């Protein structure tokens, strides 16, 4: 006589990067823009425009986000 068993498993994944605390709104914004840069399909021209208007609106560049 064969014994048949069925096992079920639930898996939960946590995005650890989203759990990290940012000390300031400025650092959070810098992180978000860098993520957008990595994952977007913007052309170099579009990025230059975005960075230009960001600098005009907020008065400074985002470190690591080059024009």
Rosetta silent file (secondary structure, phi, psi, omega in degrees, C-alpha in Angstrom):
SEQUENCE: XXXXXXXXXXXXXXXXXXXXXXXXXXXXXXXXXXXXXXXXXXXXXXXXXXXXXXXXXXXXXXXXXXX
SCORE:     score description
SCORE:     0.000 S_00000001
   1 L     0.000  129.308 -178.687    0.000    0.000    0.000 S_00000001
   2 L   -90.649  139.206  177.249    1.448    3.410   -1.036 S_00000001
   3 L  -102.409  127.347 -178.664    1.285    6.384    1.297 S_00000001
   4 L  -114.565  130.531  177.441    0.686    9.700   -0.404 S_00000001
   5 L  -126.804  149.421  178.982    1.316   13.018    1.326 S_00000001
   6 L  -121.104  126.414  178.645    0.742   16.549    0.199 S_00000001
   7 L  -114.221  136.833  176.361    2.839   19.375    1.605 S_00000001
   8 L  -117.453  146.879 -179.515    1.993   23.030    1.241 S_00000001
   9 L  -139.026  139.965  173.870    4.329   25.904    1.824 S_00000001
  10 L  -111.246  138.767 -179.752    3.817   29.655    1.969 S_00000001
  11 L  -124.020  133.989  175.574    6.655   32.017    1.132 S_00000001
  12 L  -123.088  129.720  178.993    6.830   35.713    1.996 S_00000001
  13 L  -109.824  140.134  179.152    9.550   37.937    0.566 S_00000001
  14 L  -117.512  129.144  176.220   10.591   41.232    2.090 S_00000001
  15 L   -82.187   98.389 -175.080   12.303   43.940    0.067 S_00000001
  16 H   -61.663  -32.063 -179.054   15.018   44.879    2.571 S_00000001
  17 H   -62.672  -35.662 -179.863   16.013   47.988    0.639 S_00000001
  18 H   -74.408  -16.668 -179.279   12.570   49.492    1.206 S_00000001
  19 H   -83.606  -19.045 -177.462   12.852   48.818    4.940 S_00000001
  20 L   -67.653  139.908  178.679   15.961   50.948    5.417 S_00000001
  21 L   -84.741  139.347  172.538   15.413   54.282    7.076 S_00000001
  22 L  -101.103  135.618 -176.162   16.600   57.464    5.398 S_00000001
  23 L   -73.253  -31.645 -178.554   17.796   60.116    7.816 S_00000001
  24 L  -135.502  160.693  176.188   16.592   63.063    5.775 S_00000001
  25 H   -63.908  -34.154  179.461   14.100   63.798    3.027 S_00000001
  26 H   -62.694  -44.332  178.946   17.043   64.935    0.888 S_00000001
  27 H   -67.159  -36.991  177.604   18.764   61.537    1.182 S_00000001
  28 H   -64.623  -42.577  178.846   15.487   59.754    0.441 S_00000001
  29 H   -64.332  -42.075  178.830   14.988   61.915   -2.673 S_00000001
  30 H   -60.970  -43.701  179.002   18.561   61.265   -3.812 S_00000001
  31 H   -62.148  -45.468 -178.619   18.039   57.527   -3.414 S_00000001
  32 H   -62.610  -41.385  179.549   14.746   57.616   -5.321 S_00000001
  33 H   -67.423  -37.850  177.364   16.255   59.575   -8.221 S_00000001
  34 H   -65.273  -40.079  176.649   19.218   57.188   -8.454 S_00000001
  35 H   -63.206  -43.876  178.564   16.812   54.233   -8.517 S_00000001
  36 H   -60.499  -42.422  179.418   14.763   55.949  -11.219 S_00000001
  37 H   -59.836  -44.437 -178.513   17.942   56.552  -13.232 S_00000001
  38 H   -66.565  -36.269 -170.600   18.912   52.871  -13.036 S_00000001
  39 H  -103.946   -1.443 -176.711   15.488   51.512  -13.951 S_00000001
  40 L   -94.728  169.179  176.564   14.147   54.044  -16.445 S_00000001
  41 L  -110.516   23.887  178.602   14.429   54.219  -20.194 S_00000001
  42 L   -62.404  143.787  174.156   15.000   58.007  -20.250 S_00000001
  43 L   -76.585  167.174  177.323   17.422   59.246  -22.878 S_00000001
  44 H   -59.522  -38.011  178.741   20.519   61.216  -21.839 S_00000001
  45 H   -62.832  -43.636  178.429   18.788   64.392  -23.020 S_00000001
  46 H   -62.157  -40.350  179.093   15.744   63.671  -20.834 S_00000001
  47 H   -65.981  -39.934  178.140   18.006   63.068  -17.814 S_00000001
  48 H   -60.960  -40.320  177.685   19.872   66.315  -18.389 S_00000001
  49 H   -64.743  -45.822 -179.927   16.527   68.150  -18.409 S_00000001
  50 H   -59.317  -47.942 -179.425   15.352   66.396  -15.245 S_00000001
  51 H   -64.627  -41.447  178.947   18.584   67.182  -13.377 S_00000001
  52 H   -58.626  -49.884 -178.052   18.567   70.785  -14.625 S_00000001
  53 H   -70.977  -31.184  174.508   15.012   71.421  -13.403 S_00000001
  54 H   -61.994  -47.484  179.778   15.657   69.572  -10.131 S_00000001
  55 H   -62.383  -39.201  178.172   18.632   71.855   -9.462 S_00000001
  56 H   -66.053  -40.995 -176.973   16.567   74.939  -10.338 S_00000001
  57 H   -73.703  -38.834 -172.651   13.686   73.869   -8.088 S_00000001
  58 H  -110.975   -4.063  172.271   15.731   72.703   -5.089 S_00000001
  59 L    82.991    0.139  178.212   18.910   74.757   -5.424 S_00000001
  60 L  -157.198  161.772  179.909   21.457   71.950   -5.529 S_00000001
  61 L   -84.165  160.264  173.387   22.500   68.856   -7.416 S_00000001
  62 L   -91.809  120.928  179.665   21.993   65.294   -6.242 S_00000001
  63 L   -59.623  129.651  179.039   25.372   63.732   -5.476 S_00000001
  64 L    89.210   -3.933  178.179   25.965   60.773   -7.785 S_00000001
  65 L  -114.073   88.946 -173.802   23.304   61.816  -10.300 S_00000001
  66 L   -79.714  156.704  175.080   25.316   63.393  -13.072 S_00000001
  67 L   -78.939    0.000    0.000   24.000   65.471  -15.885 S_00000001
